[in-house]
């Protein structure tokens, strides 16, 4: 799999997303299953696995990067 510096999904995560998306797509063919929204929701893991980039991961990474640093107001010294 092609890895660039913009990829934020590990290869194992990509495989799991593709498998989960495939299972979700096959549920549409089960006549006892009525939730068609699951098939629509399966588009997200499949597309993110193909692109190797997840916007939710990118947003969480940006939030983590811009979070305020821990302040060192009180640091006890060992005796």
C-alpha positions in Angstrom: 0.0 0.0 0.0 1.2 3.4 -0.9 2.2 5.4 2.2 2.6 9.1 2.0 3.2 11.7 4.7 -0.5 12.6 4.5 -1.8 9.1 5.4 -3.2 8.9 8.9 -4.6 5.4 8.8 -2.4 2.3 9.6 -2.5 -0.6 7.1 -4.2 -2.8 9.7 -6.9 -0.2 10.2 -7.4 0.0 6.5 -7.9 -3.7 6.2 -10.4 -3.7 9.1 -12.3 -0.8 7.6 -12.5 -2.5 4.2 -13.8 -5.7 5.8 -16.3 -3.9 8.0 -17.5 -1.9 5.0 -17.9 -5.1 2.9 -19.9 -6.8 5.6 -22.1 -3.7 6.0 -22.7 -3.6 2.2 -23.7 -7.3 2.1 -26.3 -6.7 4.8 -28.5 -5.0 2.1 -28.9 -8.4 0.4 -30.3 -10.0 3.6 -34.2 -9.8 3.3 -34.6 -10.0 7.1 -32.4 -6.9 7.6 -34.4 -3.7 7.2 -31.9 -1.0 8.2 -30.9 0.4 4.8 -29.0 3.2 6.5 -26.3 0.7 7.5 -25.4 0.3 3.8 -25.3 4.1 3.4 -23.1 4.3 6.5 -20.7 1.7 5.0 -19.5 4.2 2.5 -17.5 6.1 5.1 -15.2 3.2 6.2 -14.7 2.1 2.6 -13.8 5.5 1.2 -11.5 6.3 4.1 -9.7 2.9 3.7 -9.2 3.5 0.0 -7.9 7.1 0.6 -5.8 6.0 3.6 -6.9 9.3 5.2 -9.6 9.8 7.8 -10.9 13.4 8.3 -12.0 12.5 11.9 -8.5 11.3 12.7 -7.1 14.4 11.1 -9.4 16.6 13.2 -8.5 14.8 16.4 -4.8 15.1 15.6 -5.2 18.9 15.1 -7.2 19.2 18.3 -4.5 17.3 20.2 -1.8 19.4 18.6 -3.4 22.7 19.5 -4.4 21.7 23.0 -2.9 23.8 25.8 0.2 22.4 27.4 0.0 21.2 30.9 1.1 23.8 33.4 3.7 23.0 35.9 2.4 25.0 38.8 3.3 22.6 41.6 6.0 20.0 41.2 7.0 18.3 44.5 10.7 17.7 44.9 11.8 14.3 46.1 13.1 14.3 49.7 
